[in-house]
Amino acid sequence: MSDYNMIVIGSGPSGRRAAVQSAKLGKSVLVVERGRRVGGVSVHTGTIPSKTLRETVLNLSGWRERGFYGRAYRVKQDIDATDLLARLHKTLDHEVEVLEHQFSRNGVRTARGSARFRDAHTVEVTSDSGAVQAYTADNVLIACGTRPFRPNNVPFNGTSVFDSDEIIELPRLPRSLTVIGAGVIGVEYATIFSALDVAVTLIEPRKTFLDFIDKELIEEFVHDLRDRNVGLRLGAAVNSVELNAAGRVATTLADGRTVTSDMLLYAAGRAGATDDLNLASIGLGVDERGRIKVDPKTLQTEIPHIYAAGDVIGFPSLASTSMEQGRVAACHAFGLSPPPPPEFFPYGIYSVPEISTVGMTEEEVRERGIPYECGIARFRETSRGHIMGLHSGMMKMIFSTQSRRLLGVHIVGEGATELIHIGQAVLNLKGTIDYFIENTFNYPTLAEAYKIAGLDAWNRMVRV
């Protein structure tokens, strides 16, 4: 007999969901967490901290009211790092308390320490004091998440050069910031600090960024960034990062330019936190970034009773999809067959402004040779947009001209990550343009943009 029916390594979104789902099925569960408190990277250094920081910045800076009161408007004139961290710590404490209570009421046990496989059914947990305790399990879920990629030639010091886990504990607000890496994390932090009127330069070795987003949306987003004087250095490889005599960070680019700033955030990728799991001893391999290969339908690894979920298996690395992966893995481990996931799920990028998308981009529709038409709505055209003082923001909807079905919804602007769910529902229910034409939306709301964009497309489509 094993000690537990399921051992979960990591308590982030996929780990917590798998643990609770297993417990709901009447199984005994142990969650191993190496951090001081449960929650994983998502709660302590990733999703929740960055989104809390964003909300704090938008509130204290008065960003949402500047359309009416001017770019110089601020709710608090002198914002410092302690202002940002106060709200952050309150939010994190609440998240941890909710999770601890959830584990407690479902009978999920926890063990603090670093996990390591002794064999395919045995996990050793080493505490901070060095004490080792071994536990056996019928099934194991690896949900250890990722850590920032830290190249040796970048002088990380925790005071002026940070990775994406360290930036939430910055000691002071910089006057200027260089961000290396225009992925989701880099773009989010670059725009958050820009909203604080910090001079930001965003560096990306590729000539494009966020390539999975509709290109027209990115063009709108880039226009907004340039209007705010965010420096974009695309197609610029980094040769070196050094601290100069004045203590500032000098980033030298391959094209000969040098970007100098008070602080630097290196956000060019993450790697699976699998180094210490001793996976090789049980016959499991990882790729060059420490990620584990799984069956996408069952989340099983090459060893059938060992599962992996969340960021450690790679794309799409979203908290929302990680939660569902954890639930699916737990269900499969105990003989349940959950329905297949929907064809489309939403992406949310919590930049300033937000970006959210679901379904096919215009580029994908063209590649598939589907006859289509687009509808556009700009938030400034809506009464709610006027009330909110919005000067930017747009919604793009794509429809098949043959079946009239909705193919994709792409939004950049205030509330994008909330608005997207209307489009998600219609898309996965195989709805058509008629839904948006025939239905009434609350007025005045930003959701009215669905009606405007639907009519815009409908007026261009050939009607019989």
For each residue, the residues with C-beta under 8 A, 3 or more apart:
1:
2: 5 121 136 137 138
3: 28 30 135 136 137
4: 7 28 29 30 109 135 136 137 138
5: 2 22 27 28 29 137 138 139 334
6: 18 19 22 27 28 29 30 137 138 139 140 141 330 333
7: 4 29 30 31 32 123 135 137 139 140 141
8: 11 15 18 19 22 29 30 31 32 140 141 143
9: 15 32 115 123 140 141 142 143 144 277
10: 14 15 31 32 33 40 142 143 144 145 310 312
11: 8 15 16 19 31 33 35 38 39 40 99 110 143
12: 15 16 39 40 41 42 43 143 145 310 311 319 322
13: 16 17 40 42 47 310 319 320 322 323 326
14: 10 17 18 141 143 309 310 322 323 325 326 329
15: 8 9 10 11 12 18 19 31 40 141 143 309 310 326
16: 11 12 13 19 20 31 38 39 40 99 102 103 323 326
17: 13 14 20 21 322 323 324 326 327 330
18: 6 8 14 15 21 22 141 143 307 309 326 327 329 330
19: 6 8 11 15 16 22 23 29 31 103 106 108 326 330
20: 16 17 23 24 102 103 106 108
21: 17 18 24 25 326 327 330 331
22: 5 6 8 18 19 25 27 29 330 333 334
23: 19 20 26 27 29 106 107 108
24: 20 21 106
25: 21 22 330 331 334 336
26: 23
27: 5 6 22 23 334
28: 3 4 5 6 107 109
29: 4 5 6 7 8 19 22 23 107 108 109
30: 3 4 6 7 8 108 109 110 111 135 137
31: 7 8 10 11 15 16 19 38 103 108 109 110 111
32: 7 8 9 10 110 111 112 113 115 123 125
33: 10 11 37 38 39 40 110 111 112
34: 112 113 114 115
35: 11 38 39 40 44 112
36: 112
37: 33 43 44 96 100
38: 11 16 31 33 35 43 96 99 100 103 110
39: 11 12 16 33 35 42 43 44 48 92 95 96 99
40: 10 11 12 13 15 16 33 35 43 44 143 145
41: 12 44 45 46 47 145 146 147 165 311
42: 12 13 39 46 47 48 145 319 322
43: 12 37 38 39 40 46 47 48 49 92 95 96 99
44: 35 37 39 40 41 48 49 92
45: 41 49 164 165 168
46: 41 42 43 49 50 164 165
47: 13 41 42 43 50 51 319
48: 39 42 43 44 51 52 91 92 95
49: 43 44 45 46 52 53 88 91 92 168
50: 46 47 53 54 168 185 188 189 192 350
51: 47 48 54 55 350
52: 48 49 55 56 87 88 91 92
53: 49 50 56 57 84 88 168 192
54: 50 51 57 58 188 192 350 352
55: 51 52 58 59 87
56: 52 53 59 60 83 84 87 88
57: 53 54 60 61 63 79 84 192 193 195 196 352
58: 54 55 61 63 64 195 352
59: 55 56 62 75
60: 56 57 74 75 76 79 83 84
61: 57 58 74 75 76 79 195 196 197
62: 59 65 66 69 73 74 75
63: 57 58 66 195 352
64: 58 67 388 389 414
65: 62 68 69 73 75 389
66: 62 63 69 70 71 73 389
67: 64 388 389 390 391
68: 65 73 389
69: 62 65 66 73
70: 66 73
71: 66
72:
73: 62 65 66 68 69 70
74: 60 61 62 77 79
75: 59 60 61 62 65
76: 60 61 79 83
77: 74
78:
79: 57 60 61 74 76 83 84 173 196
80: 83 84 172 173
81: 84 85 170 171 172 173
82: 85 86
83: 56 60 76 79 80 86 87
84: 53 56 57 60 79 80 81 87 88 173
85: 81 82 88 89 168 169
86: 82 83 89 90
87: 52 55 56 83 84 90 91
88: 49 52 53 56 84 85 91 92 168
89: 85 86 92 93
90: 86 87 93 94
91: 48 49 52 87 88 94 95
92: 39 43 44 48 49 52 88 89 95 96
93: 89 90 96 97
94: 90 91 97 98
95: 39 43 48 91 92 98 99
96: 37 38 39 43 92 93 99 100
97: 93 94 100 101
98: 94 95 101 102
99: 11 16 38 39 43 95 96 102 103
100: 37 38 96 97 103 104
101: 97 98 104 105
102: 16 20 98 99 105 106 108
103: 16 19 20 31 38 99 100 106 108 110
104: 100 101 107 108
105: 101 102
106: 19 20 23 24 102 103
107: 23 28 29 104
108: 19 20 23 29 30 31 102 103 104
109: 4 28 29 30 31
110: 11 30 31 32 33 38 103
111: 30 31 32 33 125 133 135
112: 32 33 34 35 36 125 127 128
113: 32 34 125 126 127 128 133
114: 34 125 126 276
115: 9 32 34 123 124 125 144 276 277
116: 123 124 125 126 276 277 278
117: 120 122 123 124 140 277 278 279 281 282
118: 122 123 124 134 278 281
119: 122 281 282
120: 117 282 283 303 305 306
121: 2 136 137 138 140 305
122: 117 118 119 134 135 136 137
123: 7 9 32 115 116 117 118 134 135 136 137 140
124: 115 116 117 118 132 133 134 135
125: 32 111 112 113 114 115 116 132 133 134 135
126: 113 114 116 130 131 132
127: 112 113 130 131 132 133
128: 112 113
129:
130: 126 127
131: 126 127
132: 124 125 126 127
133: 111 113 124 125 127
134: 118 122 123 124 125
135: 3 4 7 30 111 122 123 124 125
136: 2 3 4 121 122 123
137: 2 3 4 5 6 7 30 121 122 123 140
138: 2 4 5 6 121 305 333
139: 5 6 7 305 306 307 333 334
140: 6 7 8 9 117 121 123 137 305 306 307
141: 6 7 8 9 14 15 18 299 306 307 308 309 326 329 330 333
142: 9 10 274 277 292 301 306 307 308 309 312
143: 8 9 10 11 12 14 15 18 40 308 309 310 312 322 326
144: 9 10 115 272 273 274 277 312
145: 10 12 40 41 42 272 273 310 311 312
146: 41 270 271 272 273 290 311 312 317
147: 41 165 270 271 272 273
148: 163 164 165 266 267 269 270 271
149: 268 269 270 271 289
150: 154 156 163 266
151: 154 266
152:
153: 240 241
154: 150 151 161 241 266
155: 161 241 242 243
156: 150 161 162 163 166 266
157: 160 161 243
158: 161 162 166
159: 171
160: 157 243 247 248 249 262 263 264
161: 154 155 156 157 158 241 243 249 263 264 266
162: 156 158 166 167 170 263 264 265 266
163: 148 150 156 166 167 265 266 267
164: 45 46 148 167 185 186 189 265 266 267 270
165: 41 45 46 147 148 168
166: 156 158 162 163 169 170
167: 162 163 164 170 189 265
168: 45 49 50 53 85 88 165
169: 85 166
170: 81 162 166 167 173 174 263
171: 81 159
172: 80 81
173: 79 80 81 84 170 196 198
174: 170 177 193 198 261 262 263
175: 198 199 262
176: 198 199 200 201 260 261 262 263
177: 174 190 193 198 199 200 201 261 262 263 264 265
178: 200 201 203 249 251 259 261 263 264 265
179: 182 186 189 190 200 201 202 203 264 265 267
180: 186 203 238 241 251 264 265 266 267 268
181: 185 186 203 204 266 267 268 269
182: 179 186 187 190 202 203 204 206 209 210 234
183: 186 187 209 210 267 268 269
184: 187 188 210 349
185: 50 164 181 188 189 267 270
186: 164 179 180 181 182 183 189 190 202 204 265 267 268
187: 182 183 184 190 191 202 209 210 349 351
188: 50 54 184 185 191 192 349 350 351
189: 50 164 167 179 185 186 192 193 265 267
190: 177 179 182 186 187 193 194 200 202 230 265 351
191: 187 188 194 195 200 225 230 351 352 353
192: 50 53 54 57 188 189 195 196 351 352
193: 57 174 177 189 190 196 198 200
194: 190 191 197 198 200 225 228 230 352
195: 57 58 61 63 191 192 352
196: 57 61 79 173 192 193
197: 61 194
198: 173 174 175 176 177 193 194
199: 175 176 177 229 231 261
200: 176 177 178 179 190 191 193 194 230 231
201: 176 177 178 179 230 231 232 233 259 261
202: 179 182 186 187 190 225 230 231 232 233
203: 178 179 180 181 182 233 236 238 251 253 259
204: 181 182 186 209 232 233 234 235 236
205: 235 236 237 238
206: 182 209 234 235
207: 234 235
208: 211 218 234
209: 182 183 187 204 206 218 234
210: 182 183 184 187 213 218 349 355
211: 208
212: 347 361
213: 210 217 218 347 349 355 357 361 410
214: 217 218 357 361 362 363 396 408 410
215: 218 219 361 362 363
216: 219 220 362 396 410
217: 213 214 220 221 355 357 394 396 410 411 412
218: 208 209 210 213 214 215 221 222
219: 215 216 222 223
220: 216 217 223 224 392 394 412
221: 217 218 224 225 351 353 355 412
222: 218 219 225 226 232
223: 219 220 226 227
224: 220 221 227 228 353 392 412
225: 191 194 202 221 222 228 230 232
226: 222 223 229 230 232
227: 223 224
228: 194 224 225
229: 199 226
230: 190 191 194 200 201 202 225 226
231: 199 200 201 202 259
232: 201 202 204 222 225 226
233: 201 202 203 204 236 253 257 259
234: 182 204 206 207 208 209
235: 204 205 206 207
236: 203 204 205 233 253 254 255 257
237: 205 253 254
238: 180 203 205 241 251 252 253 254
239: 252 253 254
240: 153 251 252
241: 153 154 155 161 180 238 249 250 251 252 264 266
242: 155 249 250 252
243: 155 157 160 161 247 248 249 250
244: 247 248 249 250 260
245:
246:
247: 160 243 244
248: 160 243 244 260 261 262
249: 160 161 178 241 242 243 244 260 261 262 263 264
250: 241 242 243 244 258 259 260
251: 178 180 203 238 240 241 258 259 260 261 264
252: 238 239 240 241 242 257 258
253: 203 233 236 237 238 239 256 257 258 259
254: 236 237 238 239
255: 236
256: 253
257: 233 236 252 253
258: 250 251 252 253
259: 178 201 203 231 233 250 251 253
260: 176 244 248 249 250 251
261: 174 176 177 178 199 201 248 249 251 264
262: 160 174 175 176 177 248 249
263: 160 161 162 170 174 176 177 178 249
264: 160 161 162 177 178 179 180 241 249 251 261
265: 162 163 164 167 177 178 179 180 186 189 190
266: 148 150 151 154 156 161 162 163 164 180 181 241
267: 148 163 164 179 180 181 183 185 186 189
268: 149 180 181 183 186
269: 148 149 181 183 289
270: 146 147 148 149 164 185 289 311 317
271: 146 147 148 149 289 290 291
272: 144 145 146 147 286 289 290 291 292 311 312
273: 144 145 146 147 276 290 312
274: 142 144 277 279 286 290 291 292 312
275: 290
276: 114 115 116 273
277: 9 115 116 117 142 144 274
278: 116 117 118 281 282
279: 117 274 282 284 285 286 292
280: 283 284 285
281: 117 118 119 278
282: 117 119 120 278 279 303 306
283: 120 280 302 303
284: 279 280 292 301 302 303 306
285: 279 280 293
286: 272 274 279 289 290 291 292
287: 290 291 293
288:
289: 149 269 270 271 272 286 314
290: 146 271 272 273 274 275 286 287 312
291: 271 272 274 286 287 312 313 314
292: 142 272 274 279 284 286 301 308 312 313
293: 285 287 301 302 313
294: 298 299 300 301 307 308 309 313
295: 298 299 300
296: 299
297: 340
298: 294 295 307 328 329 332
299: 141 294 295 296 307 308 309 313 325 328 329 332
300: 294 295 303 304 306 307 329 332
301: 142 284 292 293 294 306 307 308
302: 283 284 293
303: 120 282 283 284 300 306
304: 300
305: 120 121 138 139 140 333
306: 120 139 140 141 142 282 284 300 301 303
307: 18 139 140 141 142 294 298 299 300 301 329 332 333
308: 141 142 143 292 294 299 301 312 313 329
309: 14 15 18 141 142 143 294 299 312 313 322 325 326 328 329
310: 10 12 13 14 15 143 145 313 317 322 325 326
311: 12 41 145 146 270 272 314 317 322
312: 10 142 143 144 145 146 272 273 274 290 291 292 308 309
313: 291 292 293 294 299 308 309 310 325
314: 289 291 311 317
315:
316: 321 345 347
317: 146 270 310 311 314 321 322
318: 321 322 345 347 348
319: 12 13 42 47 322 323
320: 13 323 324 345 346 348
321: 316 317 318 324 325 345
322: 12 13 14 17 42 143 309 310 311 317 318 319 325 326
323: 13 14 16 17 319 320 326 327
324: 17 320 321 327 328 341
325: 14 299 309 310 313 321 322 328 329
326: 13 14 15 16 17 18 19 21 141 143 309 310 322 323 329 330
327: 17 18 21 323 324 330 331 338
328: 298 299 309 324 325 331 332 338 341
329: 14 18 141 298 299 300 307 308 309 325 326 332 333
330: 6 17 18 19 21 22 25 141 326 327 333 334
331: 21 25 327 328 334 336 337 338
332: 298 299 300 307 328 329 335 336 337 338
333: 6 22 138 139 141 305 307 329 330
334: 5 22 25 27 139 330 331
335: 332
336: 25 331 332
337: 331 332
338: 327 328 331 332
339:
340: 297
341: 324 328 345
342: 345 428
343: 428
344: 358 359 424 427 428
345: 316 318 320 321 341 342 358 424
346: 320 356 357 358 417 420 421 424
347: 212 213 316 318 355 356 357 358
348: 318 320 354 355 356 416 417 420
349: 184 187 188 210 213 354 355 356
350: 50 51 54 188 354 417
351: 187 188 190 191 192 221 354 355
352: 54 57 58 63 191 192 194 195
353: 191 221 224 392 393 412 413 414 416
354: 348 349 350 351 411 412 413 414 415 416 417
355: 210 213 217 221 347 348 349 351 411 412 416
356: 346 347 348 349 410 411 416 417 419 420
357: 213 214 217 346 347 361 408 409 410 411 420
358: 344 345 346 347 408 409 420 423 424 427
359: 344 398 406 407 408 409 423 427
360: 364 365 368 398 407 408
361: 212 213 214 215 357 364 365 398 408 410
362: 214 215 216 365 366 372 374 396 398 408
363: 214 215 366 367
364: 360 361 367 368 408
365: 360 361 362 368 370 372 398 407 408
366: 362 363 369 370
367: 363 364
368: 360 364 365
369: 366
370: 365 366 400 402 407
371: 400 401 402
372: 362 365 398 399 400 401 407
373: 398 399 401 457 460 461
374: 362 396 397 398 399 456 457
375: 396 397 399 452 453 454 455 456 457 458 460
376: 394 395 396 453 456
377: 381 382 394 395 449 450 451 452 453 456
378: 381 385 393 394
379: 382 384 385 390 392 393 394 395 413 414 446 449
380: 385 386 390 391 392 393
381: 377 378 385 449 452
382: 377 379 385 386 444 445 446 448 449 452
383: 386 387 443 444 448
384: 379 387 388 444 445 446 448
385: 378 379 380 381 382 388 390 393 446
386: 380 382 383 389 390
387: 383 384 444
388: 64 67 384 385 414 446
389: 64 65 66 67 68 386
390: 67 379 380 385 386 393 413 414
391: 67 380
392: 220 224 353 379 380 412 413
393: 353 378 379 380 385 390 411 412 413 414 416 446
394: 217 220 376 377 378 379 411 412 413
395: 376 377 379 409 410 411 413 419 449 450 452 453
396: 214 216 217 362 374 375 376 408 409 410 411 453
397: 374 375 406 408 409 410 423 436 450 453 454 457
398: 359 360 361 362 365 372 373 374 406 407 408 409 410
399: 372 373 374 375 404 405 406 407 432 433 457 461
400: 370 371 372 403 404 405 407
401: 371 372 373 404 461 462
402: 370 371
403: 400 432
404: 399 400 401 432 433 434 461
405: 399 400 430 431 432 433
406: 359 397 398 399 409 423 426 427 431 432 433 435
407: 359 360 365 370 372 398 399 400 427
408: 214 357 358 359 360 361 362 364 365 396 397 398 427
409: 357 358 359 395 396 397 398 406 420 423 424 427
410: 213 214 216 217 356 357 361 395 396 397 398
411: 217 354 355 356 357 393 394 395 396 416 419 420 423 449
412: 217 220 221 224 353 354 355 392 393 394 416
413: 353 354 379 390 392 393 394 395 416 446
414: 64 353 354 379 388 390 393 446
415: 354 418 419 446
416: 348 353 354 355 356 393 411 412 413 419 420
417: 346 348 350 354 356 420
418: 415 421
419: 356 395 411 415 416 422 423 446 447 449 450
420: 346 348 356 357 358 409 411 416 417 423 424
421: 346 418 424 425
422: 419 425 426 447 450
423: 358 359 397 406 409 411 419 420 426 427 450
424: 344 345 346 358 409 420 421 427 428
425: 421 422 428 429 431
426: 406 422 423 429 431 435 436
427: 344 358 359 406 407 408 409 423 424 430 431
428: 342 343 344 424 425
429: 425 426
430: 405 427
431: 405 406 425 426 427 434 435
432: 399 403 404 405 406 435
433: 399 404 405 406 436 437 454 457 458 461
434: 404 431 437 438
435: 406 426 431 432 438 439 454
436: 397 426 433 439 450 451 453 454 455
437: 433 434 451 454 455 458
438: 434 435
439: 435 436 451
440: 451
441: 445 447 448 450 451
442: 445 447 448
443: 383 448
444: 382 383 384 387 448
445: 382 384 441 442 448
446: 379 382 384 385 388 393 413 414 415 419 449
447: 419 422 441 442 450
448: 382 383 384 441 442 443 444 445 451 452
449: 377 379 381 382 395 411 419 446 452 453
450: 377 395 397 419 422 423 436 441 447 453 454
451: 377 436 437 439 440 441 448 454 455
452: 375 377 381 382 395 448 449 455 456
453: 375 376 377 395 396 397 436 449 450 456 457
454: 375 397 433 435 436 437 450 451 457 458
455: 375 436 437 451 452 458 459
456: 374 375 376 377 452 453 459 460
457: 373 374 375 397 399 433 453 454 460 461
458: 375 433 437 454 455 461 463
459: 455 456
460: 373 375 456 457
461: 373 399 401 404 433 457 458
462: 401
463: 458
464:
